[in-house]
Amino acid sequence: MKFRNGIIISMILFVVFIVTLGILMQRAGSDLVSDDYYLKDQAFQYDINAQKNAQRLNFPLKLNAVINEMILVEMPDSLMPFKLKLYFMRPNDKRLDKELTLHFMKQNKYLIQKGFLNKGHYDVKASYVILADSCLQNFHIEVK
């Protein structure tokens, strides 16, 4: 009989414990969604659409970091945008991130000195507009 009473008391204590946890969690509240969640979602969707536009144009922008200590940025004459924004992100050190805007007027190639960037790995995000479509391409380069 004592064993049965011990189990019943343990069960009652367990239920009280669970109910108490539930009440405490409701009072504490939780913000699983940030205030600008929808803005971030829209920006993410914009990036996806811009990447699809670049893919539809067969990824026209070329970025090579191999020519005589220079980074070559090249765009075909037929699809030359007016402005190109390059964001060089250093994954392990935000202080080394750089941004560069290039204006294509008459030439379809730009050379960027490697001294512009420190040695290491960079993820490059290139955004531009061609034929009224926003485009986005991502690159990975290693500056040696």
N, C-alpha and C positions, 0 to 999 in steps of 0.2 A: 504494500500500500504506500509506503514511504517513497519507493522508487517511482510510482505513478505520479505522486504529488510533485516530485522533483522535476519530472518531464513537463508537467502542466505549468509549473512556475517558470521553467526555462522557456517554454513556448510563449507564455504571456510576456516575459521580459524581452524576448526576441521581437515580438510584434510591436511592443512599445518602442524599442530601439529603432525599428524601421520607420514607424510613424514619425518619431522625433527627427530622424534624418530627412524625411520628406518635407517636414515643416521648415527645417533649417535651410534646406536647399531652395525652397520657394521664396523665403525671405531674402536670401542672398542675391537671388536673381542671376542671370547670366546673359551676356551680350555676345551671342555667337555670330551675329551679323553686325558689321561695322556700319556707322552712319552713312558712309559714302559707298555702300555695297553696290548700289545700282549704277553709280557713276563708274566704278571700277569695272563692272560687268559690261557697260557700254564701251569703255575704252578697250577692253579685251576683245569684244566683238568687232570693233573697228580694226584692230590689228589683224584679226583673222581674215576679214574681208580684204584688207590691204595686201596681205600675203597671197590670197587667192588671185587678186588682180595682177600681182607680179608674176605669179605662176602662169597665168593666162598669156602673159607677154613673154613667156619663156625666160624669166629671170634675166632681164636685159643688162643689169648692172654687174660689172666685174670688178673685183677687188683683189689685188695680188700684192703680197708683201715680199717680193723676191727680186726686184730689179735694182741693182746697184744701191743698196741702202735706202731705197725709196719704196713707198707704197703707191701702186698704180691704181687709180680709179678711172674706169672706162665705161662709156655708154655708147651704144650704136647711134650713128647720126640720125637714123630714121625715128628714133624714139627719145631724142634728147630732151630731158626735163629742163625747166628754167632754174630750179633750185633743188639741191640735194642736202639733206641733213644727215650727218654721220655722228653717231654716239658710240664712243669707244668705252666699253665698260670693262674694268679690271675686276674679275670676280673676287679676288682675295683682298682688294684694297680700294675702297670707294674714293679715297683721296686722289688716286691716279686716274680716275675717269676723266675723259675729255670729250668735248663736243666741237664739231666743225661744220660750218655751212659753206657749201660750194655753189657758185652761180655759173651755170653753163650758158655762155653767150655765143661764142663762135667756135670754141673747141670742145671736143668730146672726151678729152683725157685730162686728168690732173695727176701731178706727182706730189706726194706729201712726203716730206723728209721724215725718216724714221726717228730722228731726234725729237720730233713732236711727241713721241710716246716713249715711255720707259721700257726697258727690256721686260719681256714676259708675255703671258697669254692674254688676249683681249677678245671679248665678244663684241661684235660690231653690229649695230642696228642702223640700217640705211632706210630713210623714208624720203619719198619723192612723189611727184604727181606727173602722170603721163596721160594725155588725152582725157583730161578731167577726172581721171581715176587715181585715187591715192594708192600708192604701192609701198610695200615694206619687204625688205630682204634682210636676212641675218647671216653674218659671216663669223668665222673664227680665225683669228690670225695670231701668229707667234712672232714677236719682235725679238730679234737676237742681237 
